């Protein structure tokens, strides 16, 4: 009797574990993107090396989630690296996700239109794709210029693309396209 109870308990615990671990995605590129949980919500940390400081660093992150978003907030990309940038040091970003019970899956990341990470989409009858963009323009200041004036500009936009697997058409619905500029803080 004790053996049967133990076997049933193990099977139940395995099923519960599958339910919870299935919804928490694993990063397809752990050296570039990692999922984090701060106790209240999920977010991602993105690490990108910018090899050419002569041009702006444009980041595009595409996420996939089951179903429709329950809020108009689609997430955003926040620049974490502040101050001076060097070619060997990665630029860090915080990827804020839409408010859902589980984080969306990472589909792909591009830096200046070069794909640096590719993942797999969620499998469901209805899948929502969210594309977040961030552009960081680098401005260099000469040695003779004051260091308290560090101009920097960032643009952010979020686009919601809904796609039902039942239809063969690829239709993209533009839900929001928000852009803002931010000043660089030393």
C-alpha positions in Angstrom: 0.0 0.0 0.0 2.8 2.4 0.9 4.5 1.7 -2.5 1.4 2.6 -4.4 0.9 5.8 -2.5 4.5 6.8 -3.1 4.2 6.0 -6.8 1.0 8.0 -7.2 2.6 10.9 -5.3 5.6 10.9 -7.6 3.4 10.9 -10.7 1.3 13.8 -9.4 4.5 15.8 -8.6 5.9 15.1 -12.0 2.7 16.4 -13.7 2.6 19.5 -11.6 6.3 20.1 -12.4 5.6 19.8 -16.1 2.7 22.3 -15.9 4.8 25.0 -14.3 8.1 24.4 -16.2 6.3 24.2 -19.6 5.2 27.9 -19.3 8.6 29.3 -18.2 10.6 29.6 -21.4 14.3 28.7 -21.6 16.5 31.2 -23.4 17.6 30.0 -26.9 20.8 32.1 -26.5 21.7 32.2 -22.8 24.9 34.2 -23.4 22.9 37.0 -25.0 19.4 36.8 -23.4 18.3 35.6 -19.9 15.0 35.4 -18.2 14.8 36.9 -14.7 12.2 37.1 -12.0 12.3 39.8 -9.4 9.6 38.3 -7.1 6.7 40.1 -8.7 7.2 40.0 -12.5 9.3 38.4 -15.3 11.7 40.4 -17.4 14.7 39.7 -19.7 18.3 40.9 -19.7 19.9 41.4 -23.1 23.6 41.7 -23.6 24.8 43.0 -27.0 28.3 44.0 -28.2 28.4 47.0 -30.5 31.4 46.6 -32.7 30.9 49.8 -34.7 30.5 52.9 -32.6 30.3 55.0 -35.8 26.6 54.0 -36.3 23.7 53.8 -33.9 22.9 50.5 -32.2 19.4 49.4 -33.2 18.0 46.4 -31.3 14.9 44.5 -32.3 13.4 41.9 -30.0 10.6 39.7 -31.2 8.6 37.8 -28.6 5.8 35.1 -28.9 3.0 34.4 -26.5 -0.1 32.3 -26.5 -3.4 34.1 -26.8 -4.2 37.8 -27.0 -2.7 40.4 -24.7 -5.0 41.3 -21.8 -3.6 44.9 -21.6 -2.5 47.6 -24.1 1.0 47.5 -22.5 3.2 45.4 -24.8 6.5 45.8 -23.0 9.6 47.9 -23.7 13.4 47.9 -23.9 15.2 49.9 -21.3 18.9 50.7 -21.6 20.8 49.6 -18.5 24.4 50.5 -19.5 25.1 54.1 -18.7 28.2 56.3 -19.2 31.1 55.5 -21.5 30.8 52.6 -24.0 33.8 50.6 -25.1 34.0 48.1 -28.0 34.8 45.1 -25.8 32.1 45.8 -23.2 28.5 44.6 -23.9 25.6 47.1 -23.8 23.0 45.8 -21.4 19.2 46.2 -21.8 16.2 45.2 -19.7 13.4 43.7 -21.7 10.1 44.5 -19.9 7.3 42.0 -20.8 3.5 42.5 -21.1 1.8 41.8 -17.8 0.9 38.1 -18.0 1.2 35.1 -15.8 4.2 33.7 -17.7 6.8 35.5 -19.8 6.7 35.3 -23.6 9.1 33.2 -25.6 12.0 34.9 -27.3 11.7 34.5 -31.1 14.7 36.4 -32.3 17.0 39.3 -31.6 18.7 41.5 -34.2 21.4 44.1 -33.7 21.7 46.6 -36.6 19.7 44.1 -38.8 22.0 41.2 -38.0 20.3 38.3 -36.4 22.1 37.4 -33.2 19.6 35.0 -31.5 16.8 32.8 -32.9 14.2 30.9 -30.8 11.0 29.0 -31.5 7.5 30.3 -31.3 4.7 29.2 -29.0 2.5 26.5 -30.4 -1.2 27.4 -30.0 -4.3 28.1 -32.1 -3.8 31.8 -31.4 -0.3 33.2 -31.1 0.7 36.9 -30.5 4.0 38.2 -31.7 5.4 41.4 -30.1 8.3 43.3 -31.6 10.1 45.8 -29.4 12.7 48.2 -30.8 15.4 50.4 -29.3 17.9 52.7 -31.0 20.9 54.0 -29.2 22.8 56.8 -31.0 26.3 57.2 -29.8 27.8 60.7 -29.6 31.5 61.2 -28.9 32.7 64.2 -27.0 36.3 65.4 -27.5 38.7 65.9 -24.7 38.3 69.7 -24.8 34.5 69.6 -24.4 32.8 69.6 -20.9 32.0 66.1 -19.7 28.7 67.2 -18.0 27.0 67.5 -21.5 26.5 64.0 -22.8 23.9 64.2 -25.5 22.3 60.8 -26.2 19.1 59.8 -27.8 17.0 56.7 -27.6 13.9 55.7 -29.5 11.5 53.0 -28.5 8.6 51.5 -30.4 6.4 48.5 -29.8 4.4 46.7 -32.5 1.8 44.0 -31.9 1.5 41.4 -34.6 -1.4 38.9 -34.2 -1.4 35.7 -36.2 -4.0 32.9 -36.1 -2.6 29.5 -37.2 -6.0 28.6 -38.7 -5.6 31.2 -41.4 -3.0 30.9 -44.1 -2.7 34.7 -44.4 0.0 36.6 -42.5 -1.8 39.7 -41.4 0.0 42.1 -39.1 -2.2 44.4 -37.0 -0.5 47.6 -35.8 -1.9 48.1 -32.3 0.5 50.8 -31.1 3.5 52.5 -32.4 4.9 54.7 -29.6 8.2 56.6 -29.9 9.9 58.8 -27.4 13.3 60.4 -26.9 15.3 60.1 -23.7 18.3 62.1 -22.5 21.5 60.2 -21.7 22.2 60.4 -17.9 25.9 60.0 -16.9 
